[in-house]
Amino acid sequence: MKKRILAALMALAMLGAFSGCSNTGDGGSASGGSDSDTIRIGGLAPLTGDAASYGVAVNNAIQMAVEDINANGGIDGKQIEYIYYDEKGDTTEATNAYNKLVQDDKVVAIIGDVTTKPTLAVAQTSQQDNIPIITATATAAEVTLTGPNIFRACFTDPFQGELMASYASEKLGATKVAVLSDMADDYSSGIAEAFVAKAEELGMQVVADEKYQDGDVDFKSQLTNIKGQNPDVLFLPVYYEDLRLISAQAKEVGVTAQLCGADGWDSVLTDNFDSSVLNGGVFCSQYSTESTDERVQNFISAYKEKYEMDPNMFAVLAYDATNMMAQAISDAGSTDSQAIIDAMAALEYDGLTGRMTFDEDRNPQKSAVIVSIQDNAYKFVENYDPEA
């Protein structure tokens, strides 16, 4: 199976070799055979709503991975049947969809959810079933701590906060930093808290730690306070929709600090956004479009050809997460939940976002990529490991 996973990764440009994806309202399936010849894997993602940019990318990439694996023989000769639902970014919708996947669709594993709150809700509900779950993109530390059946392919919130504080000190030479975060959002507040703690540990002065409420659209009061403190770096651990508003208003009020962020910055660049307000801003990611890895370039080309859009970081992570789950099922030699969980815990995987293993909390061990925004494009800066 490992050879087939590798073959799938190397043959990304051949996506047309297998088809079978469909969408039926709130859900859909991608399949390749009868029930006796298939392994059912479920998916949860916000395909509509505020987080749809993330969810659509994740679901697209999962379907690509399923097609690639099936085209290369499936999992030990069995085709994957991928069944997914749109949870609309809502915790109740996510929980209901999870129950449908487990009780009605009889999936053996789940890839999802995408953002923190729905993922936490699903992780908690899953404890009654012990279904193996891997989230490609939910970063809150407590997600995998919910239970031994929960894994992730992405960095945690604390890791990102600590990493960017180290980067601000070591690479940007910052001595004074400010933070603006969404106090009601687990992702934003979790990264902010870790950044502040690490910044203070490194001897930097946190001159402002400003908050806002979820749904706010006017940040000028907080930004004016930050401007008055004249920080070297303004850290914005926020999702792309808030980032567009905050960065534009920061320029309006005259903030001159270096803007920095976390992986929620991915997807901020769109045709209707004046990204000049973010020129020079840097954030941590888990891959770069400028990677010299042939597999990454094949993935980018195939994704663009299939979906007529560029893949973001969420898509790349989802492709890896799907292949990781497939490899674990193969290594387990069974669709038994505990066997898959044990195989996942011992997994050694080499994918689009690098070589990785899982730590004791089922978080991936790998380095980060620092990306800059320049002239309405993402530019690779460097691979960064603060422990190196």
SULRALIN-V50783 format. One record per residue. OMEGA is omega in radians with two decimals (* if undefined). BURIAL is # if it has 16 or more other ideal C-beta (glycine too) atoms within 10 Angstrom, else .. Layout:
omega=OMEGA burial=BURIAL
omega=OMEGA burial=BURIAL
This chain:
omega=3.13 burial=#
omega=3.10 burial=.
omega=3.14 burial=.
omega=3.07 burial=#
omega=3.12 burial=#
omega=3.12 burial=#
omega=3.12 burial=.
omega=3.14 burial=#
omega=-3.09 burial=#
omega=-3.08 burial=.
omega=-3.04 burial=#
omega=-3.08 burial=#
omega=-3.08 burial=.
omega=-3.05 burial=.
omega=-3.11 burial=#
omega=-3.09 burial=.
omega=3.14 burial=.
omega=3.09 burial=#
omega=-3.14 burial=.
omega=-3.13 burial=#
omega=3.08 burial=#
omega=3.11 burial=.
omega=-3.11 burial=.
omega=3.11 burial=.
omega=-3.09 burial=.
omega=-3.11 burial=.
omega=3.13 burial=#
omega=3.09 burial=#
omega=2.99 burial=#
omega=-3.00 burial=#
omega=-3.12 burial=#
omega=3.11 burial=#
omega=3.12 burial=#
omega=-3.11 burial=.
omega=-3.11 burial=.
omega=-3.10 burial=.
omega=-3.08 burial=.
omega=2.98 burial=#
omega=-3.07 burial=#
omega=3.07 burial=#
omega=-3.10 burial=#
omega=3.10 burial=#
omega=3.08 burial=#
omega=-3.13 burial=#
omega=3.03 burial=#
omega=-3.12 burial=#
omega=3.00 burial=#
omega=3.14 burial=.
omega=-3.01 burial=.
omega=-3.09 burial=.
omega=-3.06 burial=#
omega=3.13 burial=#
omega=3.09 burial=#
omega=-3.04 burial=#
omega=3.13 burial=#
omega=3.13 burial=#
omega=3.13 burial=#
omega=-3.09 burial=#
omega=3.07 burial=#
omega=-3.07 burial=#
omega=3.08 burial=#
omega=3.13 burial=#
omega=3.07 burial=#
omega=-3.12 burial=#
omega=3.11 burial=#
omega=3.13 burial=#
omega=3.14 burial=#
omega=-3.13 burial=#
omega=3.13 burial=#
omega=3.14 burial=#
omega=3.14 burial=#
omega=3.02 burial=#
omega=3.12 burial=.
omega=3.09 burial=#
omega=-3.13 burial=#
omega=3.07 burial=.
omega=3.13 burial=.
omega=3.13 burial=#
omega=3.06 burial=#
omega=2.95 burial=#
omega=-3.09 burial=#
omega=-3.12 burial=#
omega=-3.04 burial=#
omega=3.13 burial=#
omega=3.03 burial=#
omega=3.14 burial=#
omega=2.98 burial=#
omega=-3.13 burial=#
omega=-3.04 burial=#
omega=-3.08 burial=#
omega=3.13 burial=#
omega=3.09 burial=.
omega=-3.13 burial=#
omega=3.14 burial=#
omega=3.11 burial=#
omega=3.13 burial=.
omega=3.08 burial=#
omega=-3.13 burial=#
omega=3.12 burial=.
omega=3.12 burial=#
omega=-3.06 burial=#
omega=-3.01 burial=#
omega=-3.08 burial=.
omega=-3.05 burial=.
omega=3.06 burial=#
omega=3.10 burial=.
omega=3.13 burial=#
omega=-3.14 burial=#
omega=-3.11 burial=#
omega=2.99 burial=#
omega=-3.09 burial=#
omega=-0.12 burial=#
omega=-3.00 burial=#
omega=3.12 burial=#
omega=-2.90 burial=#
omega=-3.01 burial=#
omega=3.09 burial=#
omega=-3.14 burial=#
omega=3.10 burial=#
omega=3.14 burial=#
omega=3.14 burial=#
omega=3.14 burial=#
omega=3.13 burial=#
omega=3.13 burial=#
omega=-3.06 burial=#
omega=-3.10 burial=#
omega=3.12 burial=.
omega=-3.05 burial=.
omega=-3.09 burial=.
omega=3.09 burial=.
omega=3.08 burial=#
omega=-3.10 burial=#
omega=2.95 burial=#
omega=3.02 burial=#
omega=3.11 burial=#
omega=-2.85 burial=#
omega=-3.13 burial=#
omega=-2.90 burial=#
omega=-3.10 burial=#
omega=-3.07 burial=#
omega=-3.05 burial=#
omega=-3.11 burial=#
omega=-3.10 burial=#
omega=3.11 burial=#
omega=3.14 burial=.
omega=-3.12 burial=#
omega=-3.06 burial=#
omega=3.11 burial=#
omega=-3.04 burial=#
omega=3.12 burial=#
omega=3.05 burial=#
omega=3.11 burial=#
omega=-3.04 burial=#
omega=3.05 burial=#
omega=3.03 burial=#
omega=3.06 burial=#
omega=-3.14 burial=#
omega=3.13 burial=#
omega=-3.11 burial=#
omega=3.14 burial=#
omega=3.14 burial=#
omega=-3.13 burial=#
omega=-3.10 burial=#
omega=3.02 burial=#
omega=3.10 burial=#
omega=3.14 burial=#
omega=3.13 burial=#
omega=-3.13 burial=#
omega=-3.01 burial=#
omega=-3.01 burial=.
omega=-3.11 burial=.
omega=3.11 burial=.
omega=-3.09 burial=.
omega=3.01 burial=#
omega=3.09 burial=.
omega=-3.11 burial=#
omega=3.06 burial=#
omega=-3.10 burial=#
omega=2.99 burial=#
omega=-3.05 burial=#
omega=3.11 burial=#
omega=-3.04 burial=#
omega=-3.10 burial=.
omega=-3.08 burial=.
omega=-3.10 burial=#
omega=3.14 burial=#
omega=-3.06 burial=#
omega=-3.09 burial=#
omega=-3.14 burial=#
omega=3.12 burial=#
omega=3.14 burial=#
omega=-3.13 burial=#
omega=3.14 burial=#
omega=3.12 burial=#
omega=-3.12 burial=#
omega=-3.12 burial=#
omega=-3.13 burial=.
omega=3.12 burial=#
omega=3.13 burial=#
omega=3.10 burial=.
omega=-3.12 burial=.
omega=3.09 burial=#
omega=3.06 burial=.
omega=3.11 burial=#
omega=3.07 burial=.
omega=-3.00 burial=#
omega=3.10 burial=#
omega=3.07 burial=#
omega=-3.01 burial=#
omega=-3.14 burial=#
omega=2.95 burial=.
omega=-3.13 burial=#
omega=3.07 burial=.
omega=-3.12 burial=.
omega=3.09 burial=.
omega=3.09 burial=#
omega=3.13 burial=.
omega=-3.07 burial=.
omega=-3.00 burial=#
omega=3.11 burial=.
omega=3.13 burial=.
omega=-3.11 burial=#
omega=3.07 burial=#
omega=3.08 burial=#
omega=3.13 burial=.
omega=3.12 burial=#
omega=-3.12 burial=#
omega=3.14 burial=.
omega=3.07 burial=#
omega=3.13 burial=.
omega=3.04 burial=#
omega=-3.08 burial=#
omega=2.97 burial=#
omega=-3.10 burial=#
omega=-3.07 burial=#
omega=3.13 burial=#
omega=-3.01 burial=#
omega=3.07 burial=#
omega=-2.95 burial=#
omega=-3.10 burial=#
omega=3.08 burial=.
omega=-3.12 burial=#
omega=3.13 burial=#
omega=-3.14 burial=#
omega=-3.07 burial=.
omega=-3.09 burial=#
omega=3.11 burial=#
omega=-3.13 burial=#
omega=3.08 burial=#
omega=3.10 burial=#
omega=-3.14 burial=#
omega=-3.08 burial=.
omega=3.04 burial=#
omega=3.05 burial=.
omega=-3.10 burial=#
omega=-3.11 burial=.
omega=2.99 burial=#
omega=3.13 burial=#
omega=3.13 burial=#
omega=3.14 burial=#
omega=-3.14 burial=#
omega=-2.98 burial=#
omega=3.04 burial=#
omega=3.09 burial=#
omega=-3.13 burial=#
omega=-3.08 burial=#
omega=-3.12 burial=#
omega=-3.07 burial=#
omega=3.07 burial=#
omega=-3.09 burial=.
omega=-3.07 burial=.
omega=3.13 burial=.
omega=3.10 burial=#
omega=-3.03 burial=.
omega=3.11 burial=#
omega=3.12 burial=.
omega=3.13 burial=#
omega=-3.13 burial=#
omega=-3.14 burial=.
omega=3.10 burial=.
omega=-3.12 burial=#
omega=3.09 burial=#
omega=3.11 burial=#
omega=3.14 burial=#
omega=-3.09 burial=#
omega=2.98 burial=#
omega=3.10 burial=#
omega=3.08 burial=#
omega=3.14 burial=#
omega=3.11 burial=.
omega=3.09 burial=#
omega=3.10 burial=.
omega=-3.10 burial=.
omega=-3.13 burial=.
omega=3.12 burial=#
omega=-3.14 burial=#
omega=3.06 burial=.
omega=3.12 burial=#
omega=-3.13 burial=#
omega=-3.13 burial=#
omega=-3.10 burial=.
omega=3.14 burial=#
omega=3.14 burial=#
omega=3.13 burial=.
omega=-3.06 burial=.
omega=-3.00 burial=#
omega=3.11 burial=#
omega=3.04 burial=.
omega=3.12 burial=.
omega=3.05 burial=.
omega=3.02 burial=#
omega=-3.11 burial=#
omega=-3.10 burial=#
omega=3.11 burial=#
omega=-3.12 burial=#
omega=3.11 burial=#
omega=-3.13 burial=#
omega=3.09 burial=#
omega=3.09 burial=#
omega=-3.10 burial=#
omega=3.14 burial=#
omega=3.12 burial=#
omega=3.08 burial=#
omega=3.12 burial=#
omega=3.13 burial=#
omega=3.13 burial=#
omega=3.13 burial=#
omega=3.11 burial=#
omega=3.11 burial=#
omega=3.14 burial=#
omega=3.14 burial=#
omega=-3.09 burial=#
omega=-3.03 burial=.
omega=3.00 burial=.
omega=3.05 burial=#
omega=-3.04 burial=.
omega=-3.08 burial=#
omega=3.10 burial=.
omega=3.11 burial=#
omega=3.13 burial=#
omega=3.13 burial=#
omega=3.13 burial=#
omega=3.11 burial=#
omega=-3.12 burial=#
omega=-3.11 burial=#
omega=-2.99 burial=.
omega=2.92 burial=#
omega=-2.98 burial=.
omega=3.09 burial=#
omega=-3.03 burial=.
omega=-3.08 burial=#
omega=-3.13 burial=#
omega=3.02 burial=#
omega=3.07 burial=#
omega=-3.12 burial=.
omega=2.95 burial=#
omega=3.11 burial=.
omega=3.01 burial=#
omega=-3.05 burial=.
omega=3.09 burial=.
omega=3.05 burial=.
omega=3.03 burial=#
omega=-3.08 burial=#
omega=3.06 burial=#
omega=-3.13 burial=.
omega=-3.14 burial=#
omega=-3.12 burial=#
omega=3.05 burial=#
omega=3.05 burial=#
omega=-3.08 burial=#
omega=3.08 burial=#
omega=3.04 burial=#
omega=-3.12 burial=#
omega=3.04 burial=.
omega=3.08 burial=.
omega=3.11 burial=.
omega=3.04 burial=.
omega=-3.11 burial=#
omega=3.08 burial=.
omega=3.08 burial=#
omega=-3.14 burial=#
omega=2.90 burial=.
omega=-3.03 burial=.
omega=3.05 burial=#
omega=-3.08 burial=.
omega=-3.14 burial=#
omega=-3.07 burial=.
omega=* burial=.
